[in-house]
Amino acid sequence: MSTITAILEADADGTLHLPLPAELRGGKVKVEAKLEPAPGEVSDAAEAERQRRLLAIMERIRARNPFKGIKDPVAWQREMREDVKLPGRD
């Protein structure tokens, strides 16, 4: 018996291809599988939920209109960057 742990990428039709060790090729093989998202991967449902939450946050920011008091955006930008020392610029 061999234990194989693999992270596989599904083909467009949803099939997975598992490479077998040489000693198991050419005959029947019993496979037990546990399917779960790979570490660092996000499921479609989780991604959709993340996007929904992000959109709700952006809507709340838009509703608050945090920049409504800025009369001259260019001057405001210069003020915000005034304390930033850029290399080669004095």
PyMOL Python script that loads the backbone (N, CA, C, O; Angstrom):
from pymol import cmd

cmd.read_pdbstr("""\
ATOM      1  N   MET A   1       0.843  -1.169   0.000  1.00  0.00           N
ATOM      2  CA  MET A   1       0.000   0.000   0.000  1.00  0.00           C
ATOM      3  C   MET A   1       0.891   1.236   0.000  1.00  0.00           C
ATOM      4  O   MET A   1       1.883   1.292   0.727  1.00  0.00           O
ATOM      5  N   SER A   2       0.537   2.223  -0.814  1.00  0.00           N
ATOM      6  CA  SER A   2       1.255   3.494  -0.874  1.00  0.00           C
ATOM      7  C   SER A   2       0.303   4.619  -0.495  1.00  0.00           C
ATOM      8  O   SER A   2      -0.871   4.607  -0.866  1.00  0.00           O
ATOM      9  N   THR A   3       0.813   5.574   0.235  1.00  0.00           N
ATOM     10  CA  THR A   3       0.034   6.770   0.545  1.00  0.00           C
ATOM     11  C   THR A   3       0.604   7.908  -0.273  1.00  0.00           C
ATOM     12  O   THR A   3       1.808   8.163  -0.252  1.00  0.00           O
ATOM     13  N   ILE A   4      -0.269   8.588  -0.992  1.00  0.00           N
ATOM     14  CA  ILE A   4       0.144   9.710  -1.832  1.00  0.00           C
ATOM     15  C   ILE A   4      -0.608  10.948  -1.368  1.00  0.00           C
ATOM     16  O   ILE A   4      -1.829  10.921  -1.216  1.00  0.00           O
ATOM     17  N   THR A   5       0.118  12.019  -1.147  1.00  0.00           N
ATOM     18  CA  THR A   5      -0.495  13.312  -0.879  1.00  0.00           C
ATOM     19  C   THR A   5      -0.120  14.205  -2.043  1.00  0.00           C
ATOM     20  O   THR A   5       1.059  14.373  -2.352  1.00  0.00           O
ATOM     21  N   ALA A   6      -1.124  14.778  -2.689  1.00  0.00           N
ATOM     22  CA  ALA A   6      -0.855  15.603  -3.861  1.00  0.00           C
ATOM     23  C   ALA A   6      -1.835  16.754  -3.924  1.00  0.00           C
ATOM     24  O   ALA A   6      -2.986  16.629  -3.505  1.00  0.00           O
ATOM     25  N   ILE A   7      -1.374  17.875  -4.449  1.00  0.00           N
ATOM     26  CA  ILE A   7      -2.257  18.991  -4.763  1.00  0.00           C
ATOM     27  C   ILE A   7      -2.403  18.979  -6.273  1.00  0.00           C
ATOM     28  O   ILE A   7      -1.435  19.174  -7.007  1.00  0.00           O
ATOM     29  N   LEU A   8      -3.627  18.747  -6.727  1.00  0.00           N
ATOM     30  CA  LEU A   8      -3.889  18.597  -8.151  1.00  0.00           C
ATOM     31  C   LEU A   8      -4.713  19.772  -8.655  1.00  0.00           C
ATOM     32  O   LEU A   8      -5.550  20.315  -7.934  1.00  0.00           O
ATOM     33  N   GLU A   9      -4.470  20.150  -9.881  1.00  0.00           N
ATOM     34  CA  GLU A   9      -5.264  21.191 -10.511  1.00  0.00           C
ATOM     35  C   GLU A   9      -6.264  20.514 -11.440  1.00  0.00           C
ATOM     36  O   GLU A   9      -5.890  19.712 -12.296  1.00  0.00           O
ATOM     37  N   ALA A  10      -7.527  20.844 -11.262  1.00  0.00           N
ATOM     38  CA  ALA A  10      -8.574  20.217 -12.069  1.00  0.00           C
ATOM     39  C   ALA A  10      -8.524  20.716 -13.505  1.00  0.00           C
ATOM     40  O   ALA A  10      -8.234  21.885 -13.759  1.00  0.00           O
ATOM     41  N   ASP A  11      -8.811  19.813 -14.443  1.00  0.00           N
ATOM     42  CA  ASP A  11      -8.958  20.206 -15.838  1.00  0.00           C
ATOM     43  C   ASP A  11     -10.253  20.994 -15.992  1.00  0.00           C
ATOM     44  O   ASP A  11     -11.063  21.045 -15.066  1.00  0.00           O
ATOM     45  N   ALA A  12     -10.452  21.603 -17.146  1.00  0.00           N
ATOM     46  CA  ALA A  12     -11.642  22.415 -17.393  1.00  0.00           C
ATOM     47  C   ALA A  12     -12.931  21.623 -17.187  1.00  0.00           C
ATOM     48  O   ALA A  12     -13.951  22.189 -16.794  1.00  0.00           O
ATOM     49  N   ASP A  13     -12.889  20.321 -17.451  1.00  0.00           N
ATOM     50  CA  ASP A  13     -14.104  19.500 -17.293  1.00  0.00           C
ATOM     51  C   ASP A  13     -14.262  18.968 -15.867  1.00  0.00           C
ATOM     52  O   ASP A  13     -15.192  18.210 -15.592  1.00  0.00           O
ATOM     53  N   GLY A  14     -13.356  19.361 -14.955  1.00  0.00           N
ATOM     54  CA  GLY A  14     -13.466  18.956 -13.559  1.00  0.00           C
ATOM     55  C   GLY A  14     -12.735  17.673 -13.209  1.00  0.00           C
ATOM     56  O   GLY A  14     -12.784  17.239 -12.058  1.00  0.00           O
ATOM     57  N   THR A  15     -12.063  17.056 -14.162  1.00  0.00           N
ATOM     58  CA  THR A  15     -11.348  15.811 -13.870  1.00  0.00           C
ATOM     59  C   THR A  15      -9.982  16.100 -13.263  1.00  0.00           C
ATOM     60  O   THR A  15      -9.377  17.140 -13.522  1.00  0.00           O
ATOM     61  N   LEU A  16      -9.511  15.161 -12.454  1.00  0.00           N
ATOM     62  CA  LEU A  16      -8.189  15.237 -11.860  1.00  0.00           C
ATOM     63  C   LEU A  16      -7.361  14.077 -12.384  1.00  0.00           C
ATOM     64  O   LEU A  16      -7.899  12.997 -12.629  1.00  0.00           O
ATOM     65  N   HIS A  17      -6.092  14.275 -12.555  1.00  0.00           N
ATOM     66  CA  HIS A  17      -5.196  13.215 -13.021  1.00  0.00           C
ATOM     67  C   HIS A  17      -4.152  12.974 -11.949  1.00  0.00           C
ATOM     68  O   HIS A  17      -3.378  13.869 -11.609  1.00  0.00           O
ATOM     69  N   LEU A  18      -4.133  11.771 -11.423  1.00  0.00           N
ATOM     70  CA  LEU A  18      -3.228  11.405 -10.340  1.00  0.00           C
ATOM     71  C   LEU A  18      -2.098  10.541 -10.880  1.00  0.00           C
ATOM     72  O   LEU A  18      -2.347   9.448 -11.388  1.00  0.00           O
ATOM     73  N   PRO A  19      -0.872  11.009 -10.780  1.00  0.00           N
ATOM     74  CA  PRO A  19       0.247  10.173 -11.223  1.00  0.00           C
ATOM     75  C   PRO A  19       0.457   9.027 -10.240  1.00  0.00           C
ATOM     76  O   PRO A  19       0.460   9.233  -9.026  1.00  0.00           O
ATOM     77  N   LEU A  20       0.630   7.839 -10.762  1.00  0.00           N
ATOM     78  CA  LEU A  20       0.813   6.650  -9.924  1.00  0.00           C
ATOM     79  C   LEU A  20       2.272   6.233  -9.881  1.00  0.00           C
ATOM     80  O   LEU A  20       3.007   6.405 -10.854  1.00  0.00           O
ATOM     81  N   PRO A  21       2.686   5.681  -8.742  1.00  0.00           N
ATOM     82  CA  PRO A  21       4.027   5.118  -8.683  1.00  0.00           C
ATOM     83  C   PRO A  21       4.143   3.940  -9.657  1.00  0.00           C
ATOM     84  O   PRO A  21       3.143   3.301  -9.984  1.00  0.00           O
ATOM     85  N   ALA A  22       5.335   3.662 -10.107  1.00  0.00           N
ATOM     86  CA  ALA A  22       5.563   2.617 -11.114  1.00  0.00           C
ATOM     87  C   ALA A  22       4.985   1.269 -10.702  1.00  0.00           C
ATOM     88  O   ALA A  22       4.453   0.550 -11.547  1.00  0.00           O
ATOM     89  N   GLU A  23       5.076   0.913  -9.431  1.00  0.00           N
ATOM     90  CA  GLU A  23       4.606  -0.408  -8.991  1.00  0.00           C
ATOM     91  C   GLU A  23       3.085  -0.559  -9.039  1.00  0.00           C
ATOM     92  O   GLU A  23       2.583  -1.681  -8.961  1.00  0.00           O
ATOM     93  N   LEU A  24       2.352   0.527  -9.163  1.00  0.00           N
ATOM     94  CA  LEU A  24       0.889   0.448  -9.218  1.00  0.00           C
ATOM     95  C   LEU A  24       0.331   0.626 -10.633  1.00  0.00           C
ATOM     96  O   LEU A  24      -0.881   0.550 -10.833  1.00  0.00           O
ATOM     97  N   ARG A  25       1.186   0.855 -11.590  1.00  0.00           N
ATOM     98  CA  ARG A  25       0.725   1.054 -12.963  1.00  0.00           C
ATOM     99  C   ARG A  25       0.400  -0.283 -13.610  1.00  0.00           C
ATOM    100  O   ARG A  25       1.046  -1.295 -13.340  1.00  0.00           O
ATOM    101  N   GLY A  26      -0.611  -0.268 -14.468  1.00  0.00           N
ATOM    102  CA  GLY A  26      -0.940  -1.459 -15.233  1.00  0.00           C
ATOM    103  C   GLY A  26      -1.991  -2.351 -14.605  1.00  0.00           C
ATOM    104  O   GLY A  26      -2.394  -3.336 -15.224  1.00  0.00           O
ATOM    105  N   GLY A  27      -2.440  -2.054 -13.428  1.00  0.00           N
ATOM    106  CA  GLY A  27      -3.469  -2.864 -12.777  1.00  0.00           C
ATOM    107  C   GLY A  27      -4.547  -1.976 -12.184  1.00  0.00           C
ATOM    108  O   GLY A  27      -4.550  -0.760 -12.380  1.00  0.00           O
ATOM    109  N   LYS A  28      -5.454  -2.595 -11.463  1.00  0.00           N
ATOM    110  CA  LYS A  28      -6.503  -1.833 -10.804  1.00  0.00           C
ATOM    111  C   LYS A  28      -5.960  -1.234  -9.513  1.00  0.00           C
ATOM    112  O   LYS A  28      -5.110  -1.824  -8.846  1.00  0.00           O
ATOM    113  N   VAL A  29      -6.458  -0.068  -9.178  1.00  0.00           N
ATOM    114  CA  VAL A  29      -5.995   0.640  -7.992  1.00  0.00           C
ATOM    115  C   VAL A  29      -7.201   1.129  -7.217  1.00  0.00           C
ATOM    116  O   VAL A  29      -8.110   1.732  -7.786  1.00  0.00           O
ATOM    117  N   LYS A  30      -7.210   0.870  -5.917  1.00  0.00           N
ATOM    118  CA  LYS A  30      -8.260   1.410  -5.062  1.00  0.00           C
ATOM    119  C   LYS A  30      -7.778   2.783  -4.582  1.00  0.00           C
ATOM    120  O   LYS A  30      -6.654   2.931  -4.103  1.00  0.00           O
ATOM    121  N   VAL A  31      -8.664   3.790  -4.725  1.00  0.00           N
ATOM    122  CA  VAL A  31      -8.308   5.159  -4.343  1.00  0.00           C
ATOM    123  C   VAL A  31      -9.316   5.665  -3.326  1.00  0.00           C
ATOM    124  O   VAL A  31     -10.523   5.550  -3.539  1.00  0.00           O
ATOM    125  N   GLU A  32      -8.836   6.220  -2.228  1.00  0.00           N
ATOM    126  CA  GLU A  32      -9.674   6.919  -1.264  1.00  0.00           C
ATOM    127  C   GLU A  32      -9.262   8.385  -1.338  1.00  0.00           C
ATOM    128  O   GLU A  32      -8.073   8.699  -1.274  1.00  0.00           O
ATOM    129  N   ALA A  33     -10.230   9.278  -1.473  1.00  0.00           N
ATOM    130  CA  ALA A  33      -9.899  10.685  -1.666  1.00  0.00           C
ATOM    131  C   ALA A  33     -10.643  11.562  -0.673  1.00  0.00           C
ATOM    132  O   ALA A  33     -11.805  11.317  -0.350  1.00  0.00           O
ATOM    133  N   LYS A  34      -9.965  12.564  -0.207  1.00  0.00           N
ATOM    134  CA  LYS A  34     -10.562  13.603   0.626  1.00  0.00           C
ATOM    135  C   LYS A  34     -10.309  14.901  -0.133  1.00  0.00           C
ATOM    136  O   LYS A  34      -9.156  15.293  -0.312  1.00  0.00           O
ATOM    137  N   LEU A  35     -11.358  15.568  -0.577  1.00  0.00           N
ATOM    138  CA  LEU A  35     -11.211  16.779  -1.371  1.00  0.00           C
ATOM    139  C   LEU A  35     -11.403  18.009  -0.492  1.00  0.00           C
ATOM    140  O   LEU A  35     -12.393  18.118   0.232  1.00  0.00           O
ATOM    141  N   GLU A  36     -10.455  18.925  -0.561  1.00  0.00           N
ATOM    142  CA  GLU A  36     -10.521  20.186   0.161  1.00  0.00           C
ATOM    143  C   GLU A  36      -9.670  21.201  -0.588  1.00  0.00           C
ATOM    144  O   GLU A  36      -8.750  20.819  -1.311  1.00  0.00           O
ATOM    145  N   PRO A  37      -9.964  22.498  -0.426  1.00  0.00           N
ATOM    146  CA  PRO A  37      -9.142  23.498  -1.112  1.00  0.00           C
ATOM    147  C   PRO A  37      -7.687  23.392  -0.655  1.00  0.00           C
ATOM    148  O   PRO A  37      -7.418  23.133   0.518  1.00  0.00           O
ATOM    149  N   ALA A  38      -6.770  23.589  -1.565  1.00  0.00           N
ATOM    150  CA  ALA A  38      -5.346  23.552  -1.238  1.00  0.00           C
ATOM    151  C   ALA A  38      -5.010  24.744  -0.347  1.00  0.00           C
ATOM    152  O   ALA A  38      -5.664  25.783  -0.436  1.00  0.00           O
ATOM    153  N   PRO A  39      -4.006  24.610   0.505  1.00  0.00           N
ATOM    154  CA  PRO A  39      -3.612  25.752   1.340  1.00  0.00           C
ATOM    155  C   PRO A  39      -3.305  26.959   0.469  1.00  0.00           C
ATOM    156  O   PRO A  39      -2.596  26.849  -0.532  1.00  0.00           O
ATOM    157  N   GLY A  40      -3.831  28.088   0.847  1.00  0.00           N
ATOM    158  CA  GLY A  40      -3.620  29.306   0.072  1.00  0.00           C
ATOM    159  C   GLY A  40      -4.622  29.484  -1.047  1.00  0.00           C
ATOM    160  O   GLY A  40      -4.683  30.560  -1.641  1.00  0.00           O
ATOM    161  N   GLU A  41      -5.406  28.472  -1.353  1.00  0.00           N
ATOM    162  CA  GLU A  41      -6.419  28.584  -2.392  1.00  0.00           C
ATOM    163  C   GLU A  41      -7.742  28.987  -1.751  1.00  0.00           C
ATOM    164  O   GLU A  41      -8.011  28.654  -0.597  1.00  0.00           O
ATOM    165  N   VAL A  42      -8.550  29.694  -2.500  1.00  0.00           N
ATOM    166  CA  VAL A  42      -9.840  30.151  -1.994  1.00  0.00           C
ATOM    167  C   VAL A  42     -10.930  29.566  -2.872  1.00  0.00           C
ATOM    168  O   VAL A  42     -10.841  29.615  -4.098  1.00  0.00           O
ATOM    169  N   SER A  43     -11.956  29.015  -2.248  1.00  0.00           N
ATOM    170  CA  SER A  43     -13.054  28.451  -3.021  1.00  0.00           C
ATOM    171  C   SER A  43     -13.859  29.569  -3.676  1.00  0.00           C
ATOM    172  O   SER A  43     -13.770  30.723  -3.257  1.00  0.00           O
ATOM    173  N   ASP A  44     -14.636  29.239  -4.692  1.00  0.00           N
ATOM    174  CA  ASP A  44     -15.463  30.233  -5.371  1.00  0.00           C
ATOM    175  C   ASP A  44     -16.442  30.883  -4.410  1.00  0.00           C
ATOM    176  O   ASP A  44     -16.671  32.091  -4.481  1.00  0.00           O
ATOM    177  N   ALA A  45     -17.028  30.090  -3.506  1.00  0.00           N
ATOM    178  CA  ALA A  45     -17.991  30.632  -2.542  1.00  0.00           C
ATOM    179  C   ALA A  45     -17.298  31.599  -1.587  1.00  0.00           C
ATOM    180  O   ALA A  45     -17.847  32.653  -1.265  1.00  0.00           O
ATOM    181  N   ALA A  46     -16.094  31.247  -1.131  1.00  0.00           N
ATOM    182  CA  ALA A  46     -15.359  32.122  -0.223  1.00  0.00           C
ATOM    183  C   ALA A  46     -14.956  33.405  -0.936  1.00  0.00           C
ATOM    184  O   ALA A  46     -15.023  34.484  -0.346  1.00  0.00           O
ATOM    185  N   GLU A  47     -14.543  33.306  -2.187  1.00  0.00           N
ATOM    186  CA  GLU A  47     -14.166  34.492  -2.964  1.00  0.00           C
ATOM    187  C   GLU A  47     -15.379  35.383  -3.188  1.00  0.00           C
ATOM    188  O   GLU A  47     -15.268  36.604  -3.085  1.00  0.00           O
ATOM    189  N   ALA A  48     -16.528  34.803  -3.491  1.00  0.00           N
ATOM    190  CA  ALA A  48     -17.748  35.588  -3.690  1.00  0.00           C
ATOM    191  C   ALA A  48     -18.132  36.315  -2.397  1.00  0.00           C
ATOM    192  O   ALA A  48     -18.555  37.471  -2.440  1.00  0.00           O
ATOM    193  N   GLU A  49     -17.989  35.652  -1.263  1.00  0.00           N
ATOM    194  CA  GLU A  49     -18.294  36.277   0.030  1.00  0.00           C
ATOM    195  C   GLU A  49     -17.320  37.410   0.322  1.00  0.00           C
ATOM    196  O   GLU A  49     -17.722  38.465   0.811  1.00  0.00           O
ATOM    197  N   ARG A  50     -16.044  37.196   0.024  1.00  0.00           N
ATOM    198  CA  ARG A  50     -15.038  38.246   0.230  1.00  0.00           C
ATOM    199  C   ARG A  50     -15.357  39.469  -0.618  1.00  0.00           C
ATOM    200  O   ARG A  50     -15.265  40.600  -0.141  1.00  0.00           O
ATOM    201  N   GLN A  51     -15.732  39.246  -1.875  1.00  0.00           N
ATOM    202  CA  GLN A  51     -16.073  40.355  -2.761  1.00  0.00           C
ATOM    203  C   GLN A  51     -17.319  41.090  -2.283  1.00  0.00           C
ATOM    204  O   GLN A  51     -17.394  42.315  -2.372  1.00  0.00           O
ATOM    205  N   ARG A  52     -18.305  40.337  -1.772  1.00  0.00           N
ATOM    206  CA  ARG A  52     -19.535  40.959  -1.276  1.00  0.00           C
ATOM    207  C   ARG A  52     -19.224  41.858  -0.076  1.00  0.00           C
ATOM    208  O   ARG A  52     -19.734  42.974   0.017  1.00  0.00           O
ATOM    209  N   ARG A  53     -18.377  41.360   0.848  1.00  0.00           N
ATOM    210  CA  ARG A  53     -18.006  42.158   2.026  1.00  0.00           C
ATOM    211  C   ARG A  53     -17.215  43.400   1.621  1.00  0.00           C
ATOM    212  O   ARG A  53     -17.437  44.484   2.159  1.00  0.00           O
ATOM    213  N   LEU A  54     -16.298  43.238   0.679  1.00  0.00           N
ATOM    214  CA  LEU A  54     -15.504  44.364   0.209  1.00  0.00           C
ATOM    215  C   LEU A  54     -16.390  45.421  -0.447  1.00  0.00           C
ATOM    216  O   LEU A  54     -16.194  46.616  -0.225  1.00  0.00           O
ATOM    217  N   LEU A  55     -17.352  44.997  -1.242  1.00  0.00           N
ATOM    218  CA  LEU A  55     -18.270  45.931  -1.876  1.00  0.00           C
ATOM    219  C   LEU A  55     -19.089  46.692  -0.832  1.00  0.00           C
ATOM    220  O   LEU A  55     -19.308  47.895  -0.975  1.00  0.00           O
ATOM    221  N   ALA A  56     -19.542  46.003   0.214  1.00  0.00           N
ATOM    222  CA  ALA A  56     -20.305  46.655   1.286  1.00  0.00           C
ATOM    223  C   ALA A  56     -19.441  47.705   1.990  1.00  0.00           C
ATOM    224  O   ALA A  56     -19.929  48.786   2.321  1.00  0.00           O
ATOM    225  N   ILE A  57     -18.162  47.394   2.220  1.00  0.00           N
ATOM    226  CA  ILE A  57     -17.254  48.356   2.854  1.00  0.00           C
ATOM    227  C   ILE A  57     -17.074  49.578   1.968  1.00  0.00           C
ATOM    228  O   ILE A  57     -17.114  50.711   2.446  1.00  0.00           O
ATOM    229  N   MET A  58     -16.875  49.344   0.671  1.00  0.00           N
ATOM    230  CA  MET A  58     -16.696  50.473  -0.254  1.00  0.00           C
ATOM    231  C   MET A  58     -17.953  51.333  -0.339  1.00  0.00           C
ATOM    232  O   MET A  58     -17.861  52.555  -0.462  1.00  0.00           O
ATOM    233  N   GLU A  59     -19.108  50.715  -0.276  1.00  0.00           N
ATOM    234  CA  GLU A  59     -20.371  51.475  -0.292  1.00  0.00           C
ATOM    235  C   GLU A  59     -20.481  52.356   0.944  1.00  0.00           C
ATOM    236  O   GLU A  59     -20.924  53.501   0.850  1.00  0.00           O
ATOM    237  N   ARG A  60     -20.081  51.833   2.112  1.00  0.00           N
ATOM    238  CA  ARG A  60     -20.127  52.637   3.342  1.00  0.00           C
ATOM    239  C   ARG A  60     -19.158  53.814   3.251  1.00  0.00           C
ATOM    240  O   ARG A  60     -19.485  54.918   3.685  1.00  0.00           O
ATOM    241  N   ILE A  61     -17.977  53.589   2.693  1.00  0.00           N
ATOM    242  CA  ILE A  61     -17.007  54.677   2.519  1.00  0.00           C
ATOM    243  C   ILE A  61     -17.574  55.730   1.579  1.00  0.00           C
ATOM    244  O   ILE A  61     -17.485  56.926   1.855  1.00  0.00           O
ATOM    245  N   ARG A  62     -18.161  55.286   0.460  1.00  0.00           N
ATOM    246  CA  ARG A  62     -18.736  56.232  -0.502  1.00  0.00           C
ATOM    247  C   ARG A  62     -19.842  57.053   0.140  1.00  0.00           C
ATOM    248  O   ARG A  62     -19.936  58.258  -0.096  1.00  0.00           O
ATOM    249  N   ALA A  63     -20.681  56.413   0.949  1.00  0.00           N
ATOM    250  CA  ALA A  63     -21.796  57.112   1.593  1.00  0.00           C
ATOM    251  C   ALA A  63     -21.284  58.177   2.573  1.00  0.00           C
ATOM    252  O   ALA A  63     -21.916  59.221   2.732  1.00  0.00           O
ATOM    253  N   ARG A  64     -20.158  57.924   3.221  1.00  0.00           N
ATOM    254  CA  ARG A  64     -19.589  58.907   4.163  1.00  0.00           C
ATOM    255  C   ARG A  64     -18.927  60.072   3.441  1.00  0.00           C
ATOM    256  O   ARG A  64     -18.775  61.146   4.021  1.00  0.00           O
ATOM    257  N   ASN A  65     -18.531  59.880   2.193  1.00  0.00           N
ATOM    258  CA  ASN A  65     -17.877  60.899   1.376  1.00  0.00           C
ATOM    259  C   ASN A  65     -16.746  61.579   2.149  1.00  0.00           C
ATOM    260  O   ASN A  65     -16.836  62.769   2.450  1.00  0.00           O
ATOM    261  N   PRO A  66     -15.683  60.838   2.472  1.00  0.00           N
ATOM    262  CA  PRO A  66     -14.640  61.379   3.342  1.00  0.00           C
ATOM    263  C   PRO A  66     -13.853  62.548   2.746  1.00  0.00           C
ATOM    264  O   PRO A  66     -13.142  63.237   3.477  1.00  0.00           O
ATOM    265  N   PHE A  67     -13.961  62.784   1.457  1.00  0.00           N
ATOM    266  CA  PHE A  67     -13.183  63.854   0.824  1.00  0.00           C
ATOM    267  C   PHE A  67     -14.027  65.074   0.464  1.00  0.00           C
ATOM    268  O   PHE A  67     -13.576  65.935  -0.291  1.00  0.00           O
ATOM    269  N   LYS A  68     -15.235  65.155   0.993  1.00  0.00           N
ATOM    270  CA  LYS A  68     -16.136  66.253   0.611  1.00  0.00           C
ATOM    271  C   LYS A  68     -15.609  67.621   1.011  1.00  0.00           C
ATOM    272  O   LYS A  68     -15.954  68.617   0.376  1.00  0.00           O
ATOM    273  N   GLY A  69     -14.783  67.694   2.047  1.00  0.00           N
ATOM    274  CA  GLY A  69     -14.269  68.986   2.501  1.00  0.00           C
ATOM    275  C   GLY A  69     -13.041  69.463   1.745  1.00  0.00           C
ATOM    276  O   GLY A  69     -12.532  70.545   2.037  1.00  0.00           O
ATOM    277  N   ILE A  70     -12.557  68.704   0.797  1.00  0.00           N
ATOM    278  CA  ILE A  70     -11.349  69.073   0.059  1.00  0.00           C
ATOM    279  C   ILE A  70     -11.751  69.965  -1.117  1.00  0.00           C
ATOM    280  O   ILE A  70     -12.421  69.532  -2.055  1.00  0.00           O
ATOM    281  N   LYS A  71     -11.321  71.219  -1.034  1.00  0.00           N
ATOM    282  CA  LYS A  71     -11.686  72.171  -2.091  1.00  0.00           C
ATOM    283  C   LYS A  71     -10.729  72.085  -3.282  1.00  0.00           C
ATOM    284  O   LYS A  71     -11.155  72.172  -4.434  1.00  0.00           O
ATOM    285  N   ASP A  72      -9.432  71.914  -2.997  1.00  0.00           N
ATOM    286  CA  ASP A  72      -8.420  71.824  -4.056  1.00  0.00           C
ATOM    287  C   ASP A  72      -7.657  70.510  -3.886  1.00  0.00           C
ATOM    288  O   ASP A  72      -6.744  70.432  -3.065  1.00  0.00           O
ATOM    289  N   PRO A  73      -8.020  69.476  -4.652  1.00  0.00           N
ATOM    290  CA  PRO A  73      -7.385  68.159  -4.495  1.00  0.00           C
ATOM    291  C   PRO A  73      -5.877  68.168  -4.729  1.00  0.00           C
ATOM    292  O   PRO A  73      -5.147  67.430  -4.067  1.00  0.00           O
ATOM    293  N   VAL A  74      -5.406  68.986  -5.653  1.00  0.00           N
ATOM    294  CA  VAL A  74      -3.973  69.028  -5.945  1.00  0.00           C
ATOM    295  C   VAL A  74      -3.216  69.587  -4.745  1.00  0.00           C
ATOM    296  O   VAL A  74      -2.188  69.039  -4.349  1.00  0.00           O
ATOM    297  N   ALA A  75      -3.714  70.666  -4.169  1.00  0.00           N
ATOM    298  CA  ALA A  75      -3.072  71.257  -2.992  1.00  0.00           C
ATOM    299  C   ALA A  75      -3.120  70.274  -1.827  1.00  0.00           C
ATOM    300  O   ALA A  75      -2.151  70.154  -1.077  1.00  0.00           O
ATOM    301  N   TRP A  76      -4.227  69.579  -1.672  1.00  0.00           N
ATOM    302  CA  TRP A  76      -4.368  68.592  -0.595  1.00  0.00           C
ATOM    303  C   TRP A  76      -3.324  67.487  -0.749  1.00  0.00           C
ATOM    304  O   TRP A  76      -2.694  67.086   0.230  1.00  0.00           O
ATOM    305  N   GLN A  77      -3.137  66.990  -1.987  1.00  0.00           N
ATOM    306  CA  GLN A  77      -2.128  65.958  -2.245  1.00  0.00           C
ATOM    307  C   GLN A  77      -0.738  66.458  -1.874  1.00  0.00           C
ATOM    308  O   GLN A  77       0.041  65.732  -1.255  1.00  0.00           O
ATOM    309  N   ARG A  78      -0.423  67.698  -2.249  1.00  0.00           N
ATOM    310  CA  ARG A  78       0.897  68.252  -1.938  1.00  0.00           C
ATOM    311  C   ARG A  78       1.094  68.338  -0.428  1.00  0.00           C
ATOM    312  O   ARG A  78       2.175  68.034   0.078  1.00  0.00           O
ATOM    313  N   GLU A  79       0.065  68.746   0.284  1.00  0.00           N
ATOM    314  CA  GLU A  79       0.134  68.818   1.747  1.00  0.00           C
ATOM    315  C   GLU A  79       0.393  67.433   2.342  1.00  0.00           C
ATOM    316  O   GLU A  79       1.234  67.273   3.227  1.00  0.00           O
ATOM    317  N   MET A  80      -0.334  66.444   1.847  1.00  0.00           N
ATOM    318  CA  MET A  80      -0.208  65.085   2.381  1.00  0.00           C
ATOM    319  C   MET A  80       1.192  64.523   2.151  1.00  0.00           C
ATOM    320  O   MET A  80       1.699  63.752   2.966  1.00  0.00           O
ATOM    321  N   ARG A  81       1.808  64.907   1.047  1.00  0.00           N
ATOM    322  CA  ARG A  81       3.133  64.367   0.698  1.00  0.00           C
ATOM    323  C   ARG A  81       4.279  65.245   1.178  1.00  0.00           C
ATOM    324  O   ARG A  81       5.448  64.911   0.987  1.00  0.00           O
ATOM    325  N   GLU A  82       3.944  66.358   1.797  1.00  0.00           N
ATOM    326  CA  GLU A  82       4.968  67.324   2.189  1.00  0.00           C
ATOM    327  C   GLU A  82       6.047  66.710   3.080  1.00  0.00           C
ATOM    328  O   GLU A  82       7.223  67.043   2.939  1.00  0.00           O
ATOM    329  N   ASP A  83       5.664  65.829   3.983  1.00  0.00           N
ATOM    330  CA  ASP A  83       6.635  65.268   4.915  1.00  0.00           C
ATOM    331  C   ASP A  83       7.395  64.064   4.350  1.00  0.00           C
ATOM    332  O   ASP A  83       8.271  63.525   5.027  1.00  0.00           O
ATOM    333  N   VAL A  84       7.085  63.641   3.151  1.00  0.00           N
ATOM    334  CA  VAL A  84       7.756  62.489   2.546  1.00  0.00           C
ATOM    335  C   VAL A  84       8.991  62.962   1.800  1.00  0.00           C
ATOM    336  O   VAL A  84       8.902  63.752   0.860  1.00  0.00           O
ATOM    337  N   LYS A  85      10.136  62.471   2.229  1.00  0.00           N
ATOM    338  CA  LYS A  85      11.407  62.823   1.563  1.00  0.00           C
ATOM    339  C   LYS A  85      11.680  61.804   0.477  1.00  0.00           C
ATOM    340  O   LYS A  85      11.884  60.625   0.764  1.00  0.00           O
ATOM    341  N   LEU A  86      11.685  62.246  -0.756  1.00  0.00           N
ATOM    342  CA  LEU A  86      11.959  61.370  -1.874  1.00  0.00           C
ATOM    343  C   LEU A  86      13.445  61.456  -2.239  1.00  0.00           C
ATOM    344  O   LEU A  86      14.017  62.546  -2.243  1.00  0.00           O
ATOM    345  N   PRO A  87      14.067  60.324  -2.543  1.00  0.00           N
ATOM    346  CA  PRO A  87      15.501  60.338  -2.871  1.00  0.00           C
ATOM    347  C   PRO A  87      15.780  61.178  -4.100  1.00  0.00           C
ATOM    348  O   PRO A  87      15.098  61.053  -5.117  1.00  0.00           O
ATOM    349  N   GLY A  88      16.790  62.038  -4.002  1.00  0.00           N
ATOM    350  CA  GLY A  88      17.205  62.861  -5.138  1.00  0.00           C
ATOM    351  C   GLY A  88      16.311  64.070  -5.373  1.00  0.00           C
ATOM    352  O   GLY A  88      16.495  64.787  -6.356  1.00  0.00           O
ATOM    353  N   ARG A  89      15.346  64.309  -4.489  1.00  0.00           N
ATOM    354  CA  ARG A  89      14.471  65.483  -4.652  1.00  0.00           C
ATOM    355  C   ARG A  89      14.476  66.295  -3.355  1.00  0.00           C
ATOM    356  O   ARG A  89      14.181  65.784  -2.274  1.00  0.00           O
ATOM    357  N   ASP A  90      14.812  67.548  -3.496  1.00  0.00           N
ATOM    358  CA  ASP A  90      14.844  68.399  -2.299  1.00  0.00           C
ATOM    359  C   ASP A  90      13.872  69.534  -2.400  1.00  0.00           C
ATOM    360  O   ASP A  90      13.771  70.345  -1.479  1.00  0.00           O
TER     361      ASP A  90
END
""", "prot")
cmd.dss("prot")
cmd.show_as("cartoon", "prot")
cmd.util.cbc("prot")
cmd.orient("prot")
